[in-house]
Each structure stands twice: as structure tokens, then as C-alpha cells.
């Protein structure tokens, strides 16, 4: 992770909830958060379509309801899904935004954080293009740190977690190769993370 504070300061979430460093592909799979509920939690996921393959258009196609279900045998089981995340970070670090951050994206499903159900109501979802079985790229961590810092600054987030932590029976992402310690340490270099809770025990230095 070789980002610098000056580079990260350039990332901005505007008043409409869009990141100026992200390519926009608006998804219909979203709605308004419940009245009086704000974004407080950042949820990190991983995704690849087809599983284990990178670089194709299929993730964006799924989130925007235009996936050709006949393009790959795996896709047939996805037909009933209507899902989205706020952001996708591709292997080369490109950021794609599907839903304005102040709106509710449909990324977490049945979930609970610290006893609070329905995490979609109060969270922002970031998908990393990847799997549970291999490391993420430095370019992805660079973009993730920059984006996380911008979101925390705009919304005053209070916690970061993985999909596996809020839906432990159903989900395993971002998985064992996600570097929580490195992510936490880089975040701590550029902002005060005292108010930003990370998964217990996973933010300690690996040194």
C-alpha cells in the first residue's frame, strides 16, 4: 500500500453521494434509507463473475439488471436476484459506483451488526473484485483506503466490517486473504480511526 495523504485528499464524495473518482453506472436496485437513518457502517465484500474470473462486464451487468443469464452456466442461478453495491473496486483499482452513498443499496441481505438487524438500512457496501482464495491487489487497497477515507469524512462512519461478520452463516467474504491489518494501519496513517471500529482482533499490526 503506497498511497500518500496528498493523493487520498483528492477523493471527494459530493453532496449527492457520488464519488468524483468513480465511474458511474446507476443501478435500479436501490431505494431510500428509512427516515432518520444515516449511513454509519462500511461493509466490505468480494465478488467475481463467473466465480474466479476477473475483468469481464458481468458484475456491473448483474447490478444493473442486464446480465445475459445464458452467457455462462453459473448465471442461471442468478436469475431471481436483484442486488447492488454502492461501489465496486476492480483488480486494477478502477472504482465503479452504482448507487449514491446516501441511498440504500441491496448488498448485505439478511444481516446483523452488533445486534442491529437489516444492515442495508445503515451501511455502505464496497465490493472488491476477487475471491476467498487469493490476495487482493495493491491497486485495490490503494483505492479502498482512498474511498473509505472519503466516505468516513463525508458521513462520519462509526465502523467497518466484512460481509462475513454480519452474515456469518451465509457469507465468507471478503475472506481470509483480505489484509485487515494493513488496511487499518494505512487508514490510521491518514485519519483518526479512534471512532472507527474494525473487526475485533483483525486490525493489529502484522509486524
Secondary structure, 3 states (H helix, E strand, C coil): CCCCHHHHCCCCECCCCCECCCEECCCCCEECCCCCCCCCEEEEEEECCCCCCCCCCHHHHHHCCCCCCCCCHHHHHHCCCCCCCCEEECCCCCEEECCCCCCEECCCCCCEECCEECHHHHEEEEEEECCCCCCCCHHHHHHHHHHHHHHHHHHCCCEEEEHHHHCCCCCCCCCCCCCHHHHHHHHHHHCCCCCCECCCCCCCCCC
